[in-house]
Amino acid sequence: MDAQGRGRAENIDPADQWVLNPDTGDYELRLNQSGGDSGGGPSTSAPRGSRRRDAVQEDGARRRNSPRDGAGRGAGPSREVPRQGGRRSARGQEGPGSGASPSANESTGRRKRKAPKARRKKALIWTGGVMAFLLVGVSAGGYLLYQHFNGNLNTVDIGDAGNKDVATANAPLNILVIGTDKRTGKGNEGYGDKGSTGHADTNILFHVSKDRTNATALSIPRDLITDIPDCTLRQPDGSDKIIPGTQNIRFNVSLGQEGRDPGCTMNTVKEITGLKVDHFMMVDFNAVKELSTAVGGVKVCLAKPVKDADSHLDLPAGESTIEGEDALAFVRTRHSFANGSDLDRIKVQQQFIGSMIRQMKSDDTLTSPSKLFKLADAATKALTVDKAIGSVPKLTTLAKELTKIDTKNISFVTVPVIDNPAEPKPITVVVDPVKAPQLFSMMRKDTSLTEVAAQKKAAKSKQDALLKGTKAAAADVRVDVYNGGKIAGGAQQTVTWLQNTKGVLKSTNKANAPAKTAKTTLEYAPNQADQARALAAMMGLPGSALKKGTTDAEGLQAMVLTLGADFEGAGTPITGPAKIDIPKASADKAECAK
């Protein structure tokens, strides 16, 4: 019988079988239950060395049970005391005054090393709200019951739509979180479309930077009018089926309609943003209810009282702690907020997710084995993922990729949109033709929406100093252009743009470069520095693209511009914009819904 089965047999919460090892700072499974009610000795099935671990754990419990903690006083020889509801607490072990004498291993000469609290915190920061599905608490070392949680997960084979590996080294990571309107579970009959196979109702593209210092959570409106590309479905027998694409249609039908799977939604996101999605995580209504309950409720804030007839949300102004049905009603409500649009509901959902992350970062959750067990159990039961991350060990690997991100460097934004001009009375939206491309370019260039240490350091680098100084007139700039990128005819396109729009008449198309290159570069001589700065400003070249030579140019010698894979078209800055003026929220700040 597994550890969880033993817990049920003795009426013990499975989570309470995990105790903190003070030597490692990790939770470990206590296999030799002592039978706290009877005061019996260790089980004969206990592994060798377990008594010694128990002694260390009891010593740690004594130190934790200070006089402030009534549960530790006068507990007697029993290692556990019943909590309310008949559940046992790993913290209710022998305390001062219990009469137990320390063993040799618990003498004053053996000091408990302080548990590495910060490490445990980092590993669990992400287990909150819809974003809990990014990590589902799977990075808590020995705490998780791998086989149990593996059995909870559902997987979908999306063929070539995503990344076959959990993550690619030294590359950004893009994860699409999909909340469907599929009705499953008790009490969900009043939500979503009856009989629906599940559409892409809530969509968040979680873009994690290459250096893992920051992340952008991009919400994509379900009512966004877009084109859905052809989609390849992997059949049970291993064969592929092509679902034809559709033009000028709502984003939410990229899932479910015509049998489309999450891989189709991933491809649609790429079509819109230019970002390839590595993985997906999909949940339905039940997830919000179960996860909010598992963490003991989520704090939300309202600028005014809300009593919504459609979602049945009934909350006062100010802060409230919600879970279960109330949590689901909160993230489903839209008519009671601002203009009553889906865009306003997205803001409310972002507030909920940020609050859930903060709740999971709190000591109240991180120090509770029972809460952690319930959260991981609820999250993995709620998850459907692609096969590449379809196991707890793989999700653990994914978690380790993300644990460095500080919540202050997580930005929540929504795809910039405008009302659909094709509708007399707009009920749908289309991408903003100015701001959306700028935001997508920033994400493709891995530019953070919050200023992180790496950006501050880069701004002071030697390379960026090359951009400062006088600039030559456009008529004096002389450059040969080679195409080492992915866009056919890129060199001629650039020369035409330079001559016709920038006045750089001394630019020449030199056709293809000897080899393909990832980054665009500009080679120049010391006495051409003013020309290089002028061209860099025109094309949006970063300081790292400038390659200064050691000897001066002679006569009519031209600079050499080699276009790389980062070149997206003439007139499009190589670096992308450094900032963008759009509404955004941070995961570490609480805001009240209006």
N, C-alpha and C positions, 0 to 999 in steps of 0.2 A: 504494500500500500504506500502511496506517495505521502509527502509531508502534509499536503492539504487534507488527505483522507484521514490521517491520524488526528488532525485538529478537529475534524467533525466528529470523530468517534468519541473524543473526550470533551465535546462541547466547548472547544477552544477556538477563538478566532484565528484563522490561518496566519494572519499578519502578525499576531502576537507570538508566534513561534520564532520570530526573527529578533535577535538581540544585538546590541552594539558591542563589537569587539574593540576595547579601548586601545589595543596595540596597533590596530590597522585603521581604525576610523570607519570600517565598513560593517554593514549588518550581516550576520551569519545565521544560518539555520540551526536551531537547537534541536538536535535529534533525540536527546535523552530527556523526555518529559518526566518531571518528577512527580506528577500528579499532585498538584498543589493542595487539593482538598484533603487528601489522605495523608500527606506528608511522607509518601513512599519514596524509596530510593530510586536511583537511576535505572532506566530500562536496560535490560540485558542486551538489547540490540544496539546500544550506544557504541559508536566507533571509538577505537583506541585514542586516548588523549582528550576525550570529550569532557571528562571530569575536570581536567586542568583548565579547559576553556570556560567551563561553568564557574570555576572558582574566580577566574579573571573577570567574568561577566558580573558575578555577584559583587565583587569588589568595586567594579565600575558603578553598579547600581547603588551601593552604599554611599559612594561619593556624590552621586547625583541626587539622592534623597536627602536633601538638607532639611533643617527644621521647618522650612517654609512649606514643605511638601508633606501634608498630613498622611498621604498614602504610604509613606515609608516608615512611619513611626509605629512601634509596637506591633510589627507585622508578625512576630513570632518566627518559628523555624520554617514556615511555609515560604516558598520562593515567589509565590504569586498570590494576589488577593483578588477576589471577584470584583469586577466593575459593575456599574449599573447595567441591568439587563442580562446579568450572568456571564458577561464576557470578561476575559482575564487580561491583565495588563502586564507587559514585560517590565514596566517600571515599578510595580508593586513588589519589589523584592526586599530582602532583609535590610533594615535600616538601623540606625543607632538605637540602642536599647533593646534590640531583639534578643540579646543573650547569646548570639552566635560569636564564637571566638575565631579570629582570623587564622588561616592556615599558614604554613611556612611560606607559601608562594604569595601570601597577602601581607607579608611583613612590611615594616616601614622602609626596608631596603629595596623593595620592589615598587617603583613608582609607575603609575599609569601615565603613558604618553598622551598628551592632549590630542584628541581626535582632530583630523584636518577638516574643520568645519567648512571652510571656503570651498574645498574640492567637492564635498558632498552637495553643497548648495548649487554650484555650477552645473552639476550633473542633472539637476532636477528643475532648474529654473523654468524650463520650457513646457512642463507638463501642465498647461493651462488652456482653458477654452477650446475653441476650434484649433488653435495652434498647439494644443496638447497632442494632436495627432501627428505633429512633426517629430515628437520625441517619446510620447506616451510613457514617460518615466522609466525608460529601459536602461538608463545608465547608472543605476544605483549599485553597481558591483554585484556582490553575491546575494543581494536582496531578492531578486526576481526568481520566480519559479519558471524557468525557461520552457519546459515542456507544457506546462499549463497555459501560459500565455501564447505560445506558438499555436496551440489548438484553438485559440480565440480568433486568430487572424483569418481574414478572407483575402484571396488574391485573384488578380486578373492578368492573363497573358496579353500584353499590349503589343506584342511583336517588336518591331523596330522603332516604335514611337518614342521610347525613352532611352535612358542610359542602362546598359547591361551591368555596370558596376554601381555600387552604392554611391560613390563620388569619384570624380576625377581629380587627381592631385594637382595642386596649383592652378585651379580653375574655379570660377564661380559655380554655385549650385542653385538650381531652380526647382522648386517643389510646388505643385499645384494642389491646393486644398479645395475639394469640392464638397459642398453641402447640398444634398439632393432633396427634392420635395416628395420623395417616395414615402408612402405610409407603411410603417412597420411598427410593431409594438403596441401594447395596450395604451389606450387613451389618445392615440394620434389620428383618430378618424376625422377629426375636425380640421386637420391641416392638409395643405397641398391639394393636388388634383386626384380625385378618386380614380383608382385603377391605373394611375401613372406608373410607368416603369422607372421613373425618376429622371428629372431634368436637372441641369446645372443651375440650381437656384441661387446658391451663394458660392462665389468663386474668389479665391485669394491666391495670387502667385507670389510665393515667398522666395525672394531673390537674396541669396547669401553671397557676400563678397568673396573674392578670391582669397583674401587674407583672413577671412572669418572674423573681422572686427565689426562689421555692421550688416544690416539687412533691411530690405525694403519689402513691405507687405502690400502688394498692389491688388486692390479690389476691382473686379471686372463686373460691371452691371449686367444683370441677366437680360435687361431689355435693350442692350446694345445691338444695333443693327450692323451686321457684318457678313462676310462671306465664309462659309464653312468648306474647307478643301475636301478633296477625295480622301476617303479613310479606308485603311486596310484592317479588317477584322480577322484575328486568329481564331480559327474554328477548333472544336474539341479534337478533331482528327489530325490537327497540325496544318491543315490547308488554310489558304487565305481567301477572304471574300472582300471584294471592293464595294464600298458604299459611295455612290456618286456624290460629289459636292453640291452645295446649294448656295445661291447668291442672294444677297439682300434679305437676310432673315435674322431673327433674334438669336443672340448668343446661347441662350439656355437650351435650345434644341440641338446643340452640338453633342448632347448626351441624351440617350434614350430614344430619340426620334429615329426612325428607320433602322433601329437596332444598333445605333452608335454606342460605342463603349468609351471609357475615360481617355483612351488613346486618341480618339477623335477630338475630344475637348482639348487635349494637349496640343494637337496639331493646329487647332483653331487659335489657341493662344499664341503659338509661334507665328501664325499668319498675321495676327494683329500687332504683336510687339516686336517681332524679329528675334525673340529669345527662345532658344530650344529648351523645352521642359525636360528635366531629368527623371522625375518621378511624380506620381500622384498619390494622394490620400483622400479617400472618399468616406463620408459619413451621412447619416440621415437624421431625422428629428430626434430619435431616441438618444443620440450622442450628447446633445446639449443637456438634456434632462439628467442623464446618468452621471455625466462628468461633473456638472455643477453640484450635484448631490454628494458625489464622492469626496469633493474637497471641502464639504461643509458649508457651501454657499459662496456666492460671488457678490462683492459690493458693487452697486451701480448708483448713479446719481441722476436725478431729474431736476430740471430747472423749474418745472411746474408739475402739479398733480396730473396723473394720467389714468383715465378710465376708458379703455378702448372696447367698443362693442364687438369688434371682429376678433381680436386676439384674446379678449377677456383679461387683459392686463389691468390691474388696479393697484397703483402705487402712489404714495404721497410725494410731495416735493422733497428734495434733499436726498440723503443717502438711504439706501435699503440694501439688505442682503437677501438675495434670491437664489432659489434652486428648483430643480424639477420642472413642473408645469409652468411656474412663474418665469423661470429662466428661458424656457422655450418661447413663451408668450412675449417676453421682452425682445428677443432677437427677431421675432416674426412681425412685430408691430411696425407699421409705417404711417397710418393715417393720423395718428396722434402726435407725430413729430414734424415740426417745421412745415414744409409744403406738402407733406404726406406722400412723397415720392419714394421710389426704390432707392434713390441716392441718399435720402435722409435715413432710411433704414440701414444702409451700409455704414453710415457714421455711428449709429447706435451699436451695430455689430462690432465695429472696431473698438468702441469703448468697452464692450463686454469682454472681448479677447484680451485687451490690455490689462483689464482688471483681473482676469483669470491668471494671467502670467504673474502679476504682482502677488496674487494670493499664493501661488505655488512657490514663490520665492521666499515667502514668510517662514519664520521659524516654526510657526504653529503647524504647518504642513510638513516641513522637512524633517522635523523631529518625531513625527508620528508614523511608526511602521504600519499601523492599521489604515491610516489615510492613504499612504503610499500604495499599499496593496490594493485597496479598493479603487484608487485612481487608475493604476496600471491595468487592473482587471477590466474596469469599465471601458477604458480607452481602447484596449486591444479587441474587446468584443465589438466595439463600434466601428472599427477600422476595416476598410477594404483598400488594399494597396496593390501596386504592380509587383510582379514576381521578383524583380531585382532586389526589393527590400522586404520580401514577404516572410520574414522570420524575425524572432526577437534578437538573435545575434546580429543580424544585418541592421535592424533598427538601432541596436546599440552602437554599431559602427557609425551610423548616421548621426546619432546623438553626440558622439565624440567630436564630430565635425563642427557642431554648432555651439558647444558649451563655452566657447571663448567670447561669444557676443554679449555685450552689456545691454541691458534693456533700454538704456538711454540712447543707444545707437540703432534701435529698431524704429523705423518710420512707417506709419500707416498712411497710404494715399489711395486715391481712386483714379482710374483712367479718366483724364480730362475729356469731357464730352460737351456737346451742344444739343439742343433740341433737333429732332429729325426734320430738316427743311422740306421733306417730301410729304409731310402730313399737315393738313390744314389746322388740326388741333393736335399738337404733338403728344404722343403717349410713349414714344420710344426715343432713343438718343443715338447719335453717331459720334465717332471720335472727333475731338477738337482738332482741326487741321493744322493749328499752330502749336499748341501746348503739348498735345499727345506725342507727336514725333520727337519733341525735345526731351520729354520724360523717358520715352523708350530708348532714345540715344544715350541718355545718362546711364540707364540700367545696363545697356549693352556694353558701355564703356566702363562699367563697374564703378560709377561715381556715386558716393554715398550722399544721401539727402541730409545727413547730419555730419557735422565736422568731427572727424575722428583724428586721433593722434597721427596716423599715417599721412593724412592730408596736410596737417600742419607741418610735418617734417618735410614733405615733398615740396611745399611752397618755398622752403628755405634752401632747397638743394642747389648745387652748383649748376646743374643743367638748366634750371629755370632762370638762372642769372643770365644765360645767353640770350634770353628774349628781351632783356632790358637794354635800352640804348636808342640811339638815333636810327631811323628807318629811311631807306632810299626811296626815291620816287618810283612809282610803278614803271615809268618809261625807262628807268635805269636798271631794272631787274632783268637779268639774263639767266635763263634756266633751261636745261634739257630734261624732258620728262620721260621716264621709263615706267612700264606697267608690270609690276610684280605681284599684283593683286588678283582677285577673283572675278572682277568685272571686265568683260570683254570690251575692248576699245576704250579702256579707262584713260589711257595716255592722251588720245586725241580729244576725248571729252573734256579733260582737264585743260588742255591747251586752248581749246575753243572758248571755254569759260574764262580763262585768264585773259585772253586777248579781247573778248567781246564785253566782258563785264568789269574787269579789273584794270584794263589798260596795259597789261604786261605783253607788249607786242614782240619782245625778244624771247619768246618761249617756243620750244621746238619739240615735236613729237618724235621720240626715238624708239617707238614701238615697244616690244616686250623686253623685260629685263632678262638677263641670263638665267635667273632662277626665281621661283616664287619666294615671297618673303611675308612674314606675319605683320610686321610693322612698317609704316611709311617712314622714310628717312630723307633728310636733306643734307647732302655733302657740300661743303663750301670752304673756301680759303679764308685765312685771317682778314685779308683786305676786302672780302665780300660780306663781312658780318652785317653791315647795314642792309644789304640786299636780302640776306637770309632772314633777318628780323622782319622785314617788310613782307616777304612771301609767307613766313610762318603766321603772321597776323591775318593775312588773307585767307589762308587755308585752315586756320585753327590748329596748327601743329603744336604739340607739347614740347617742352624743352628737351625731353629725352629723344626727340626725333632729329635734333640738330647734331650733325657730326662735323666738327671743326677740324680742318686740316692743319698741317704744320708749316707749309710754305705758301707764300702769296701767289695769287693767280696772275698770269701774264697775258697781255693783249686782250682778246675777246673771249677768253676762256669762260665758259658758263658753269653755273652750279649744277649739281645733279640731284634731281628729285625722283625717288623711286617709290611708286605707290605700292602699298602692302595690302594685306587682307583686311586691314582696318579701314581702308578707303571704301566709302559707301556711295560715292557719287560726287561729281563736281558741284561745289557750293555747299556741301555738307561738311561741317567742321570735323576734322579727324578726331579731336578730343571729345566732341560733344560738349554741350553747355556745362559750366561748372555749377550753376544754380538755376532754379526754376521757381517761379512765383505761383504756387498752387497750394490749396489747403492741405495740411498734413498734421498728423497727431503722433505723439511719442508713446511707446509702451510703458514708460515709467511715470507718466503723468495722468492723474484722474481728471476727467472733464464731465460736466453735467449735460445730459441730452436736453435739447430745447424743443 
